Amino acid sequence: MSFDIALIIESVPKMLVGVGITLQLLFLSTLFGTLLAIVTLLMRIGPFRWLRWPAIAYIYFFRGTPMLVQIFVIYYGLAQFEFVRDSFLWPALRVPFWCAIIAFSLNVGAYTAEILRGAVQGVEKGLLEAGSALGLTARQRFIHITTPIAVRLSLPAYGNEIISLMKSTALASTITIFDTMGVARTIMAQTFKPYEVFISAAIIYLVIVWFIQMGIALAERRFGRYMKR
């Protein structure tokens, strides 16, 4: 069987139909996951021990289990419980798209919380001592000193997490979502040529990753514009 370049050229436009779903999964999961990460970070570094341990347990669970398992547990597992089906969450949990969003957001939140924690801990203590000497309160030091520096320090790792999430959105096709990979699997079932079809999908993912990398690079230059070598 010969390599079919024409199929690649033909498949890429068809898969663009699923790119919109892929980008929706990426954007919403990044947004919700980042908000969850900020809350988890504040619980993790806060003075209340009773808030710290739930945050640690959440981070450990979602960093320690495969994302595919998390998707299956949320989509297939929660539906087994009657109280879940009777709850206000059921309209969302019965829809594959929102199940994927929930799984991706929880996963991103756990990883990003640790990225942010490392960035916060990477802020030089001398800067905080200087802020204290100027009369800034602990809250003011966190907002005006720690946060801007931590954002700049976290950008490279945070960018990698976004790229990792973008590639992980392909797992959404396992629960009947027609994203880029879902469309690719449909074309493969019709043509029985997985090699060419998945190369077409890889091209699309590479283009998306390139744009993400450019966006992160611009953000790094923006936040590091006062850093001169």
N, CA, C and O of each residue as an XYZ file, in Angstrom:
916
protein
N       0.854     -1.195      0.000
C       0.000      0.000      0.000
C       0.887      1.242      0.000
O       1.742      1.387      0.874
N       0.695      2.139     -0.970
C       1.537      3.314     -1.118
C       1.074      4.429     -0.187
O      -0.069      4.474      0.267
N       2.012      5.313      0.067
C       1.725      6.473      0.907
C       0.877      7.457      0.108
O       1.250      7.843     -1.000
N      -0.269      7.868      0.671
C      -1.242      8.684     -0.043
C      -1.144     10.143      0.412
O      -1.789     10.544      1.381
N      -0.333     10.930     -0.297
C      -0.184     12.347      0.039
C      -1.485     13.100     -0.228
O      -1.832     14.033      0.498
N      -2.197     12.690     -1.269
C      -3.452     13.358     -1.607
C      -4.451     13.258     -0.463
O      -5.236     14.180     -0.242
N      -4.428     12.143      0.265
C      -5.355     11.981      1.389
C      -5.022     12.971      2.502
O      -5.925     13.495      3.154
N      -3.734     13.229      2.722
C      -3.336     14.210      3.732
C      -3.858     15.595      3.356
O      -4.421     16.311      4.185
N      -3.658     15.956      2.083
C      -4.122     17.271      1.610
C      -5.637     17.377      1.716
O      -6.173     18.450      1.994
N      -6.317     16.271      1.497
C      -7.779     16.261      1.546
C      -8.291     16.234      2.986
O      -9.356     16.779      3.278
N      -7.531     15.598      3.889
C      -8.014     15.404      5.258
C      -7.873     16.652      6.120
O      -8.714     16.913      6.980
N      -6.805     17.426      5.892
C      -6.562     18.602      6.744
C      -7.748     19.563      6.754
O      -8.175     19.965      7.837
N      -8.306     19.955      5.599
C      -9.480     20.849      5.637
C     -10.673     20.240      6.366
O     -11.412     20.954      7.044
N     -10.868     18.930      6.233
C     -11.981     18.282      6.918
C     -11.802     18.348      8.435
O     -12.771     18.530      9.173
N     -10.557     18.200      8.894
C     -10.300     18.226     10.335
C     -10.428     19.618     10.927
O     -10.593     19.771     12.137
N     -10.351     20.629     10.079
C     -10.501     21.995     10.588
C     -11.868     22.207     11.208
O     -12.051     23.114     12.019
N     -12.833     21.374     10.831
C     -14.160     21.447     11.455
C     -14.057     21.171     12.949
O     -14.770     21.770     13.754
N     -13.160     20.253     13.309
C     -12.990     19.903     14.719
C     -12.065     20.819     15.480
O     -12.001     20.739     16.707
N     -11.337     21.698     14.786
C     -10.404     22.597     15.463
C     -11.144     23.544     16.399
O     -10.646     23.875     17.475
N     -12.326     23.976     15.992
C     -13.115     24.860     16.850
C     -13.414     24.223     18.193
O     -13.303     24.877     19.231
N     -13.793     22.946     18.183
C     -14.057     22.234     19.440
C     -12.775     22.097     20.248
O     -12.787     22.272     21.466
N     -11.664     21.785     19.575
C     -10.376     21.668     20.261
C     -10.015     22.969     20.956
O      -9.588     22.958     22.111
N     -10.183     24.096     20.264
C      -9.842     25.389     20.847
C     -10.791     25.757     21.983
O     -10.374     26.385     22.956
N     -12.048     25.378     21.869
C     -12.981     25.619     22.976
C     -12.565     24.828     24.213
O     -12.545     25.358     25.324
N     -12.236     23.560     24.008
C     -11.761     22.739     25.122
C     -10.523     23.358     25.763
O     -10.407     23.417     26.987
N      -9.601     23.819     24.919
C      -8.353     24.397     25.414
C      -8.610     25.684     26.188
O      -8.103     25.858     27.296
N      -9.398     26.584     25.605
C      -9.610     27.889     26.236
C     -10.378     27.765     27.550
O      -9.954     28.315     28.567
N     -11.499     27.050     27.538
C     -12.326     26.948     28.742
C     -11.605     26.190     29.848
O     -11.679     26.576     31.014
N     -10.912     25.120     29.493
C     -10.188     24.345     30.505
C      -9.041     25.150     31.095
O      -8.781     25.074     32.296
N      -8.349     25.926     30.254
C      -7.272     26.780     30.757
C      -7.822     27.842     31.693
O      -7.249     28.105     32.750
N      -8.943     28.457     31.300
C      -9.555     29.500     32.126
C     -10.003     28.958     33.473
O      -9.607     29.475     34.517
N     -10.834     27.910     33.453
C     -11.346     27.351     34.711
C     -10.222     26.738     35.540
O     -10.201     26.866     36.764
N      -9.283     26.069     34.860
C      -8.172     25.440     35.571
C      -7.277     26.460     36.247
O      -6.798     26.222     37.356
N      -7.042     27.591     35.598
C      -6.203     28.632     36.194
C      -6.882     29.264     37.401
O      -6.237     29.511     38.420
N      -8.189     29.529     37.289
C      -8.923     30.069     38.433
C      -8.895     29.091     39.602
O      -8.711     29.489     40.753
N      -9.080     27.813     39.299
C      -9.020     26.789     40.350
C      -7.623     26.711     40.950
O      -7.473     26.509     42.156
N      -6.602     26.870     40.117
C      -5.215     26.817     40.601
C      -4.928     27.967     41.561
O      -4.234     27.780     42.561
N      -5.455     29.152     41.266
C      -5.226     30.304     42.148
C      -5.863     30.063     43.512
O      -5.258     30.340     44.547
N      -7.099     29.540     43.503
C      -7.764     29.224     44.769
C      -6.981     28.158     45.540
O      -6.777     28.271     46.749
N      -6.549     27.124     44.818
C      -5.786     26.045     45.456
C      -4.463     26.555     46.004
O      -4.034     26.145     47.083
N      -3.812     27.452     45.260
C      -2.552     28.036     45.735
C      -2.765     28.790     47.046
O      -1.988     28.630     47.988
N      -3.810     29.609     47.110
C      -4.067     30.366     48.333
C      -4.368     29.440     49.501
O      -3.978     29.718     50.635
N      -5.066     28.334     49.224
C      -5.302     27.343     50.275
C      -3.995     26.681     50.695
O      -3.775     26.406     51.874
N      -3.134     26.429     49.717
C      -1.877     25.688     49.952
C      -0.876     26.500     50.763
O      -0.183     25.954     51.622
N      -0.798     27.800     50.496
C       0.211     28.614     51.172
C      -0.376     29.444     52.307
O       0.345     30.170     52.993
N      -1.685     29.333     52.501
C      -2.343     30.124     53.535
C      -2.030     29.633     54.936
O      -1.425     28.575     55.107
N      -2.436     30.389     55.927
C      -2.122     30.051     57.319
C      -3.030     28.986     57.927
O      -2.761     28.486     59.019
N      -4.116     28.635     57.214
C      -5.085     27.699     57.790
C      -4.757     26.264     57.381
O      -4.861     25.902     56.209
N      -4.362     25.459     58.355
C      -3.970     24.079     58.078
C      -5.140     23.245     57.564
O      -4.948     22.336     56.756
N      -6.345     23.549     58.030
C      -7.525     22.770     57.619
C      -7.879     23.016     56.153
O      -8.616     22.226     55.564
N      -7.374     24.085     55.558
C      -7.529     24.313     54.133
C      -6.356     23.749     53.337
O      -6.495     23.402     52.164
N      -5.218     23.666     53.981
C      -4.005     23.223     53.296
C      -4.087     21.751     52.898
O      -3.706     21.391     51.784
N      -4.572     20.909     53.783
C      -4.574     19.470     53.505
C      -5.522     19.068     52.374
O      -5.143     18.223     51.563
N      -6.734     19.627     52.273
C      -7.566     19.324     51.099
C      -6.899     19.735     49.793
O      -7.020     19.037     48.786
N      -6.195     20.865     49.804
C      -5.493     21.316     48.596
C      -4.388     20.337     48.224
O      -4.207     20.019     47.049
N      -3.654     19.863     49.212
C      -2.573     18.904     48.960
C      -3.139     17.593     48.413
O      -2.584     17.007     47.483
N      -4.251     17.140     49.001
C      -4.871     15.886     48.552
C      -5.377     16.017     47.122
O      -5.209     15.100     46.318
N      -5.992     17.141     46.801
C      -6.487     17.379     45.435
C      -5.332     17.380     44.428
O      -5.425     16.745     43.377
N      -4.258     18.081     44.744
C      -3.106     18.146     43.849
C      -2.495     16.754     43.667
O      -2.158     16.356     42.552
N      -2.359     16.029     44.763
C      -1.743     14.700     44.688
C      -2.576     13.757     43.821
O      -2.026     13.000     43.021
N      -3.899     13.801     43.977
C      -4.750     12.880     43.229
C      -4.694     13.155     41.733
O      -4.506     12.233     40.940
N      -4.855     14.403     41.344
C      -4.949     14.708     39.915
C      -3.590     14.746     39.225
O      -3.521     14.647     38.000
N      -2.519     14.886     39.982
C      -1.195     14.753     39.374
C      -0.729     13.295     39.349
O       0.167     12.931     38.587
N      -1.344     12.476     40.185
C      -0.895     11.096     40.316
C      -1.697     10.085     39.528
O      -1.350      8.904     39.514
N      -2.775     10.521     38.862
C      -3.590      9.596     38.071
C      -3.630     10.063     36.617
O      -3.567     11.265     36.357
N      -3.735      9.130     35.666
C      -3.766      9.513     34.246
C      -5.006     10.336     33.910
O      -6.081     10.111     34.466
N      -4.847     11.281     33.003
C      -5.973     12.121     32.611
C      -7.085     11.295     31.965
O      -8.265     11.602     32.138
N      -6.717     10.252     31.223
C      -7.732      9.407     30.592
C      -8.618      8.753     31.640
O      -9.832      8.658     31.462
N      -8.016      8.304     32.727
C      -8.793      7.715     33.817
C      -9.726      8.758     34.424
O     -10.880      8.457     34.732
N      -9.237      9.970     34.595
C     -10.068     11.038     35.157
C     -11.265     11.329     34.266
O     -12.375     11.525     34.761
N     -11.049     11.359     32.955
C     -12.153     11.598     32.018
C     -13.193     10.490     32.119
O     -14.393     10.760     32.167
N     -12.728      9.238     32.152
C     -13.650      8.108     32.224
C     -14.423      8.090     33.540
O     -15.617      7.789     33.558
N     -13.741      8.412     34.642
C     -14.416      8.421     35.940
C     -15.522      9.468     35.963
O     -16.614      9.213     36.470
N     -15.238     10.645     35.415
C     -16.235     11.719     35.419
C     -17.371     11.416     34.448
O     -18.538     11.630     34.778
N     -17.044     10.917     33.250
C     -18.075     10.713     32.236
C     -18.880      9.434     32.470
O     -20.110      9.443     32.404
N     -18.173      8.333     32.744
C     -18.857      7.054     32.918
C     -19.166      6.742     34.387
O     -20.214      6.177     34.700
N     -18.248      7.115     35.285
C     -18.376      6.702     36.674
C     -19.441      7.443     37.452
O     -20.242      6.822     38.150
N     -19.463      8.786     37.342
C     -20.404      9.562     38.146
C     -21.847      9.276     37.788
O     -22.740      9.414     38.625
N     -22.079      8.879     36.548
C     -23.454      8.588     36.125
C     -24.027      7.355     36.809
O     -25.235      7.125     36.748
N     -23.181      6.557     37.458
C     -23.654      5.355     38.130
C     -24.379      5.667     39.439
O     -25.106      4.826     39.967
N     -24.178      6.883     39.959
C     -24.755      7.238     41.255
C     -26.071      7.994     41.048
O     -26.138      8.972     40.303
N     -27.099      7.519     41.720
C     -28.421      8.113     41.548
C     -28.471      9.547     42.063
O     -29.146     10.396     41.481
N     -27.745      9.821     43.172
C     -27.798     11.177     43.732
C     -27.149     12.184     42.791
O     -27.481     13.369     42.819
N     -26.210     11.706     41.948
C     -25.608     12.588     40.953
C     -26.609     12.878     39.843
O     -26.724     14.013     39.381
N     -27.333     11.843     39.419
C     -28.337     12.032     38.358
C     -29.489     12.917     38.813
O     -30.153     13.550     37.991
N     -29.729     12.962     40.130
C     -30.813     13.784     40.656
C     -30.351     15.187     41.042
O     -31.165     16.024     41.431
N     -29.065     15.444     40.938
C     -28.530     16.729     41.380
C     -28.572     17.759     40.256
O     -28.857     17.436     39.102
N     -28.277     19.015     40.625
C     -28.253     20.115     39.645
C     -27.068     19.994     38.687
O     -27.026     20.677     37.664
N     -26.095     19.119     39.016
C     -24.921     18.940     38.164
C     -25.192     18.031     36.965
O     -24.419     18.019     36.007
N     -26.273     17.284     37.017
C     -26.523     16.281     35.987
C     -26.662     16.861     34.579
O     -26.164     16.244     33.638
N     -27.309     18.012     34.382
C     -27.381     18.566     33.012
C     -26.011     18.765     32.375
O     -25.877     18.658     31.156
N     -24.992     19.051     33.181
C     -23.639     19.205     32.642
C     -22.934     17.861     32.537
O     -22.242     17.598     31.554
N     -23.104     17.008     33.544
C     -22.385     15.737     33.569
C     -22.909     14.736     32.547
O     -22.246     13.736     32.272
N     -24.072     14.983     31.986
C     -24.592     14.076     30.976
C     -24.111     14.449     29.571
O     -24.354     13.718     28.611
N     -23.427     15.593     29.460
C     -22.931     16.076     28.164
C     -21.429     15.799     28.073
O     -20.676     16.270     28.925
N     -20.977     15.055     27.076
C     -19.543     14.732     26.970
C     -18.640     15.956     26.971
O     -17.570     15.933     27.580
N     -19.056     17.026     26.297
C     -18.222     18.223     26.202
C     -17.904     18.780     27.585
O     -16.750     19.089     27.879
N     -18.921     18.909     28.434
C     -18.698     19.489     29.752
C     -17.984     18.526     30.690
O     -17.268     18.959     31.593
N     -18.169     17.243     30.488
C     -17.392     16.266     31.264
C     -15.910     16.404     30.956
O     -15.072     16.336     31.855
N     -15.590     16.598     29.683
C     -14.199     16.803     29.294
C     -13.664     18.102     29.884
O     -12.531     18.139     30.365
N     -14.457     19.161     29.855
C     -14.041     20.441     30.428
C     -13.742     20.288     31.917
O     -12.736     20.797     32.410
N     -14.619     19.584     32.627
C     -14.421     19.382     34.066
C     -13.138     18.609     34.326
O     -12.348     18.987     35.192
N     -12.924     17.530     33.584
C     -11.726     16.708     33.780
C     -10.459     17.495     33.467
O      -9.503     17.476     34.243
N     -10.454     18.183     32.337
C      -9.275     18.954     31.956
C      -9.007     20.085     32.950
O      -7.858     20.345     33.307
N     -10.068     20.750     33.392
C      -9.892     21.877     34.321
C      -9.324     21.410     35.655
O      -8.432     22.051     36.211
N      -9.833     20.307     36.163
C      -9.321     19.780     37.430
C      -7.860     19.372     37.299
O      -7.066     19.587     38.216
N      -7.507     18.788     36.168
C      -6.125     18.379     35.954
C      -5.209     19.593     35.834
O      -4.153     19.651     36.464
N      -5.620     20.553     35.027
C      -4.819     21.771     34.855
C      -4.683     22.522     36.178
O      -3.614     23.044     36.496
N      -5.774     22.573     36.946
C      -5.728     23.264     38.225
C      -4.689     22.690     39.159
O      -3.986     23.434     39.843
N      -4.581     21.362     39.196
C      -3.613     20.719     40.080
C      -2.182     21.036     39.659
O      -1.358     21.405     40.496
N      -1.883     20.895     38.372
C      -0.522     21.160     37.895
C      -0.169     22.635     37.998
O       0.939     22.984     38.404
N      -1.104     23.501     37.632
C      -0.813     24.930     37.644
C      -0.651     25.452     39.067
O       0.141     26.364     39.303
N      -1.385     24.889     40.009
C      -1.236     25.298     41.406
C       0.192     25.061     41.892
O       0.749     25.887     42.616
N       0.780     23.943     41.497
C       2.164     23.663     41.887
C       3.142     24.571     41.140
O       4.161     24.983     41.695
N       2.830     24.879     39.889
C       3.679     25.823     39.138
C       3.677     27.188     39.823
O       4.729     27.805     39.997
N       2.498     27.651     40.207
C       2.390     28.949     40.867
C       3.040     28.936     42.248
O       3.657     29.917     42.662
N       2.897     27.828     42.949
C       3.522     27.741     44.279
C       5.036     27.843     44.165
O       5.680     28.531     44.957
N       5.603     27.153     43.174
C       7.050     27.246     42.974
C       7.477     28.656     42.605
O       8.537     29.121     43.025
N       6.645     29.340     41.812
C       6.976     30.715     41.428
C       6.909     31.651     42.628
O       7.769     32.517     42.796
N       5.887     31.477     43.462
C       5.760     32.319     44.655
C       6.950     32.104     45.584
O       7.502     33.058     46.133
N       7.334     30.861     45.751
C       8.476     30.570     46.622
C       9.795     31.030     46.007
O      10.797     31.160     46.710
N       9.799     31.277     44.695
C      11.018     31.730     44.030
C      11.265     33.218     44.135
O      12.320     33.695     43.718
N      10.315     33.966     44.682
C      10.505     35.407     44.870
C      11.529     35.634     45.981
O      11.424     35.045     47.058
N      12.504     36.475     45.722
C      13.572     36.721     46.687
C      13.016     37.346     47.970
O      12.213     38.279     47.934
N      13.460     36.812     49.079
C      12.981     37.302     50.369
C      13.432     38.736     50.617
O      12.779     39.495     51.333
N      14.557     39.088     50.013
C      15.043     40.457     50.202
C      14.074     41.497     49.681
O      13.960     42.583     50.249
N      13.378     41.174     48.605
C      12.397     42.109     48.056
C      11.223     42.285     49.011
O      10.713     43.391     49.194
N      10.802     41.174     49.618
C       9.692     41.253     50.570
C      10.113     42.009     51.826
O       9.318     42.754     52.400
N      11.362     41.820     52.253
C      11.860     42.549     53.415
C      11.942     44.042     53.114
O      11.680     44.875     53.982
N      12.306     44.371     51.881
C      12.347     45.780     51.493
C      10.941     46.385     51.505
O      10.742     47.517     51.945
N       9.969     45.606     51.011
C       8.593     46.084     51.044
C       8.100     46.286     52.454
O       7.386     47.247     52.740
N       8.480     45.378     53.340
C       8.089     45.503     54.742
C       8.719     46.743     55.364
O       8.086     47.444     56.154
N       9.974     47.006     55.001
C      10.659     48.188     55.525
C      10.004     49.476     55.052
O      10.075     50.503     55.728
N       9.364     49.417     53.883
C       8.658     50.591     53.356
C       7.273     50.757     53.953
O       6.570     51.723     53.655
N       6.882     49.808     54.799
C       5.599     49.924     55.480
C       4.457     49.204     54.800
O       3.301     49.415     55.166
N       4.742     48.351     53.812
C       3.687     47.613     53.126
C       3.194     46.478     54.011
O       3.983     45.821     54.690
N       1.891     46.252     53.998
C       1.327     45.132     54.736
C       1.607     43.830     53.982
O       2.058     43.847     52.837
N       1.333     42.704     54.642
C       1.561     41.403     54.005
C       0.728     41.270     52.745
O       1.199     40.731     51.744
N      -0.505     41.756     52.782
C      -1.375     41.690     51.601
C      -0.831     42.565     50.483
O      -0.824     42.152     49.323
N      -0.384     43.750     50.808
C       0.175     44.643     49.795
C       1.446     44.071     49.190
O       1.677     44.197     47.988
N       2.272     43.441     50.023
C       3.496     42.825     49.499
C       3.163     41.690     48.547
O       3.827     41.512     47.526
N       2.122     40.912     48.886
C       1.746     39.791     48.017
C       1.201     40.288     46.680
O       1.511     39.718     45.634
N       0.389     41.351     46.709
C      -0.235     41.852     45.486
C       0.759     42.602     44.609
O       0.796     42.401     43.395
N       1.562     43.463     45.218
C       2.389     44.391     44.442
C       3.820     43.902     44.215
O       4.500     44.396     43.316
N       4.279     42.952     45.003
C       5.651     42.456     44.834
C       5.655     40.995     44.394
O       6.209     40.652     43.349
N       5.030     40.138     45.203
C       5.093     38.696     44.929
C       4.383     38.331     43.631
O       4.931     37.598     42.808
N       3.155     38.841     43.442
C       2.358     38.426     42.285
C       3.004     38.762     40.946
O       3.115     37.868     40.107
N       3.443     40.012     40.694
C       4.060     40.293     39.377
C       5.301     39.465     39.101
O       5.508     39.001     37.980
N       6.134     39.279     40.129
C       7.360     38.490     39.934
C       7.021     37.025     39.727
O       7.617     36.362     38.878
N       6.060     36.512     40.504
C       5.679     35.097     40.382
C       5.075     34.811     39.014
O       5.311     33.745     38.445
N       4.300     35.749     38.480
C       3.718     35.563     37.146
C       4.830     35.422     36.118
O       4.780     34.537     35.264
N       5.829     36.288     36.196
C       6.936     36.225     35.240
C       7.709     34.919     35.376
O       8.083     34.306     34.376
N       7.950     34.491     36.625
C       8.700     33.255     36.851
C       7.934     32.017     36.389
O       8.537     31.028     35.970
N       6.606     32.075     36.466
C       5.793     30.888     36.155
C       5.494     30.738     34.671
O       5.051     29.672     34.244
N       5.724     31.782     33.872
C       5.297     31.753     32.473
C       5.872     30.586     31.666
O       5.111     29.933     30.951
N       7.175     30.288     31.741
C       7.686     29.161     30.933
C       7.002     27.834     31.264
O       6.584     27.104     30.366
N       6.891     27.528     32.561
C       6.255     26.265     32.960
C       4.764     26.289     32.664
O       4.185     25.271     32.284
N       4.142     27.451     32.836
C       2.711     27.580     32.546
C       2.452     27.398     31.052
O       1.462     26.777     30.663
N       3.335     27.935     30.219
C       3.212     27.733     28.776
C       3.318     26.260     28.405
O       2.575     25.772     27.553
N       4.235     25.563     29.044
C       4.358     24.120     28.793
C       3.097     23.381     29.206
O       2.695     22.416     28.556
N       2.473     23.833     30.287
C       1.239     23.186     30.743
C       0.108     23.411     29.743
O      -0.686     22.503     29.496
N       0.026     24.610     29.165
C      -0.997     24.879     28.162
C      -0.783     24.000     26.935
O      -1.737     23.452     26.383
N       0.474     23.867     26.509
C       0.773     23.009     25.361
C       0.425     21.550     25.673
O      -0.133     20.841     24.835
N       0.763     21.117     26.882
C       0.424     19.752     27.286
C      -1.084     19.541     27.288
O      -1.567     18.489     26.871
N      -1.826     20.537     27.756
C      -3.289     20.437     27.755
C      -3.820     20.366     26.333
O      -4.722     19.581     26.042
N      -3.259     21.191     25.440
C      -3.727     21.189     24.061
C      -3.591     19.793     23.445
O      -4.498     19.325     22.757
N      -2.473     19.140     23.690
C      -2.283     17.785     23.169
C      -3.210     16.787     23.864
O      -3.668     15.821     23.253
N      -3.478     17.032     25.141
C      -4.348     16.113     25.885
C      -5.806     16.230     25.472
O      -6.594     15.320     25.732
N      -6.180     17.337     24.831
C      -7.570     17.464     24.383
C      -7.938     16.365     23.388
O      -9.118     16.085     23.177
N      -6.920     15.738     22.775
C      -7.194     14.629     21.859
C      -7.908     13.487     22.572
O      -8.603     12.694     21.937
N      -7.738     13.400     23.894
C      -8.408     12.339     24.653
C      -9.918     12.530     24.690
O     -10.655     11.587     24.976
N     -10.383     13.742     24.402
C     -11.832     13.989     24.411
C     -12.551     13.146     23.371
O     -13.743     12.868     23.507
N     -11.832     12.738     22.332
C     -12.457     11.920     21.289
C     -12.874     10.554     21.814
O     -13.688      9.874     21.190
N     -12.323     10.143     22.958
C     -12.677      8.836     23.522
C     -14.068      8.829     24.140
O     -14.616      7.765     24.428
N     -14.647     10.023     24.347
C     -16.013     10.086     24.878
C     -16.930     10.785     23.870
O     -17.792     11.588     24.227
N     -16.710     10.448     22.612
C     -17.584     10.812     21.483
C     -17.620     12.304     21.168
O     -18.618     12.793     20.639
N     -16.560     13.029     21.479
C     -16.491     14.440     21.118
C     -15.764     14.563     19.779
O     -14.682     14.004     19.599
N     -16.363     15.293     18.847
C     -15.774     15.424     17.513
C     -14.865     16.650     17.442
O     -15.137     17.617     16.731
N     -13.780     16.573     18.204
C     -12.731     17.569     18.083
C     -11.830     17.181     16.918
O     -12.223     16.369     16.080
N     -10.645     17.742     16.851
C      -9.731     17.419     15.749
C      -9.458     15.925     15.672
O      -9.524     15.334     14.594
N      -9.153     15.314     16.807
C      -8.863     13.881     16.810
C     -10.116     13.060     16.556
O     -10.043     12.003     15.930
N     -11.261     13.529     17.030
C     -12.503     12.811     16.772
C     -12.827     12.755     15.294
O     -13.254     11.717     14.787
N     -12.624     13.882     14.588
C     -12.835     13.900     13.143
C     -11.810     13.007     12.457
O     -12.136     12.311     11.496
N     -10.564     13.026     12.950
C      -9.523     12.179     12.363
C      -9.874     10.703     12.480
O      -9.653      9.931     11.547
N     -10.419     10.312     13.627
C     -10.805      8.904     13.797
C     -11.939      8.526     12.864
O     -11.993      7.396     12.380
N     -12.849      9.462     12.603
C     -13.940      9.187     11.667
C     -13.405      8.991     10.255
O     -13.821      8.071      9.551
N     -12.482      9.855      9.841
C     -11.891      9.730      8.506
C     -11.109      8.431      8.389
O     -11.138      7.775      7.348
N     -10.410      8.059      9.459
C      -9.645      6.811      9.444
C     -10.573      5.607      9.269
O     -10.251      4.669      8.540
N     -11.733      5.641      9.947
C     -12.678      4.534      9.832
C     -13.251      4.428      8.422
O     -13.663      3.350      7.992
N     -13.274      5.544      7.711
C     -13.819      5.541      6.352
C     -12.777      5.141      5.317
O     -13.107      4.516      4.309
N     -11.517      5.502      5.564
C     -10.460      5.278      4.559
C      -9.556      4.091      4.879
O      -8.893      3.554      3.992
N      -9.531      3.682      6.151
C      -8.643      2.602      6.603
C      -7.169      2.937      6.317
O      -6.366      2.064      5.988
N      -6.847      4.227      6.455
C      -5.463      4.671      6.274
C      -5.066      5.535      7.468
O      -5.031      6.761      7.371
N      -4.769      4.891      8.585
C      -4.480      5.658      9.804
C      -3.217      6.498      9.712
O      -3.142      7.574     10.305
N      -2.219      6.012      8.967
C      -0.943      6.722      8.911
C      -1.123      8.117      8.336
O      -0.710      9.101      8.950
N      -1.736      8.210      7.166
C      -1.929      9.503      6.522
C      -2.869     10.399      7.317
O      -2.646     11.605      7.422
N      -3.916      9.810      7.874
C      -4.904     10.600      8.613
C      -4.298     11.208      9.871
O      -4.521     12.383     10.165
N      -3.533     10.414     10.612
C      -2.962     10.934     11.849
C      -1.799     11.890     11.584
O      -1.509     12.750     12.416
N      -1.134     11.753     10.448
C      -0.153     12.772     10.057
C      -0.864     14.095      9.810
O      -0.352     15.151     10.183
N      -2.030     14.050      9.191
C      -2.817     15.262      8.970
C      -3.192     15.907     10.302
O      -3.106     17.126     10.454
N      -3.609     15.082     11.267
C      -3.950     15.612     12.595
C      -2.720     16.211     13.262
O      -2.803     17.252     13.913
N      -1.577     15.548     13.098
C      -0.340     16.052     13.707
C       0.024     17.424     13.152
O       0.491     18.290     13.892
N      -0.186     17.625     11.863
C       0.106     18.926     11.246
C      -0.732     20.020     11.900
O      -0.225     21.100     12.204
N      -2.006     19.738     12.114
C      -2.895     20.735     12.724
C      -2.456     21.045     14.152
O      -2.410     22.209     14.549
N      -2.131     20.000     14.928
C      -1.695     20.225     16.298
C      -0.384     21.013     16.344
O      -0.199     21.858     17.220
N       0.513     20.743     15.414
C       1.783     21.471     15.369
C       1.559     22.952     15.103
O       2.235     23.798     15.688
N       0.625     23.267     14.234
C       0.329     24.672     13.933
C      -0.240     25.369     15.169
O       0.146     26.494     15.486
N      -1.157     24.698     15.865
C      -1.735     25.285     17.075
C      -0.663     25.504     18.132
O      -0.633     26.548     18.785
N       0.222     24.516     18.303
C       1.308     24.641     19.277
C       2.204     25.820     18.930
O       2.652     26.540     19.822
N       2.470     26.025     17.649
C       3.326     27.140     17.231
C       2.720     28.467     17.667
O       3.432     29.335     18.171
N       1.414     28.633     17.479
C       0.760     29.872     17.880
C       0.802     30.049     19.403
O       0.997     31.159     19.899
N       0.619     28.947     20.139
C       0.692     29.032     21.597
C       2.089     29.446     22.034
O       2.237     30.298     22.910
N       3.109     28.855     21.438
C       4.485     29.197     21.780
C       4.784     30.658     21.484
O       5.465     31.324     22.264
N       4.282     31.157     20.371
C       4.484     32.564     20.045
C       3.790     33.464     21.064
O       4.335     34.494     21.461
N       2.590     33.074     21.486
C       1.873     33.857     22.474
C       2.591     33.883     23.818
O       2.685     34.935     24.450
N       3.095     32.743     24.254
C       3.839     32.677     25.514
C       5.126     33.479     25.416
O       5.502     34.157     26.372
N       5.810     33.414     24.273
C       7.048     34.179     24.089
C       6.777     35.684     24.181
O       7.554     36.422     24.787
N       5.676     36.132     23.578
C       5.311     37.545     23.668
C       5.012     37.945     25.114
O       5.403     39.024     25.559
N       4.318     37.073     25.839
C       4.004     37.358     27.239
C       5.277     37.421     28.074
O       5.399     38.279     28.948
N       6.227     36.524     27.817
C       7.485     36.536     28.555
C       8.252     37.826     28.297
O       8.818     38.413     29.219
N       8.270     38.266     27.042
C       8.957     39.531     26.732
C       8.246     40.708     27.386
O       8.889     41.658     27.834
N       6.920     40.644     27.440
C       6.147     41.721     28.045
C       6.428     41.824     29.534
O       6.707     42.912     30.039
N       6.357     40.697     30.248
C       6.565     40.722     31.690
C       8.036     40.877     32.064
O       8.360     41.285     33.180
N       8.921     40.550     31.127
C      10.346     40.671     31.428
C      11.009     41.854     30.750
O      12.226     41.880     30.564
N      10.182     42.849     30.375
C      10.742     43.972     29.611
C      11.675     44.837     30.434
O      12.486     45.576     29.875
N      11.573     44.758     31.766
C      12.464     45.549     32.620
C      13.689     44.751     33.061
O      14.551     45.256     33.780
N      13.747     43.512     32.624
C      14.901     42.666     32.962
C      15.954     42.825     31.873
O      15.753     42.364     30.749
N      17.048     43.457     32.181
C      18.121     43.679     31.209
C      19.332     42.854     31.609
O      19.733     42.816     32.773
N      19.902     42.195     30.606
C      21.120     41.423     30.868
C      22.306     42.382     30.937
O      23.439     41.949     31.150
